[in-house]
Amino acid sequence: MKIVFDLPGDFAACYAAEEWCRERGIAVGAMQGRAPRGLKRGNHIIWKWRSLDHSERRALDGTMTGDMRNGPVTINLNVAVRDHPETGGQ
């Protein structure tokens, strides 16, 4: 599942993507420049991309990528999250 947020204004797309995740109970990883941000269902603290080892990256339910300041920002979720009731079947 792929969702693109492309809104004008500093961090507008990023904030919209974070809110979309928050409304669905998906934790968002810490920002690190242009690196991906990890996504995981539930209440989690997800470190910056550079701090995640290979197994931690594989355990994620998806990623948030793009230009966090200017947009667009893209959420990529695996099927397991898409089928989760909190995502609304999107």
CORSULPE-V235869 format. One line per field, one symbol per residue. psi: psi as a letter, one per 30 degrees, with the letter a starting at -180 (. if undefined). Layout:
psi=???
//
This chain:
psi=kkkkjiklkkgeeeeeeeeeeefghkkklkkibgllklkkkajlkklleffkleeeefflfalklajfefllkkkjkleeeefkeffgg.
//
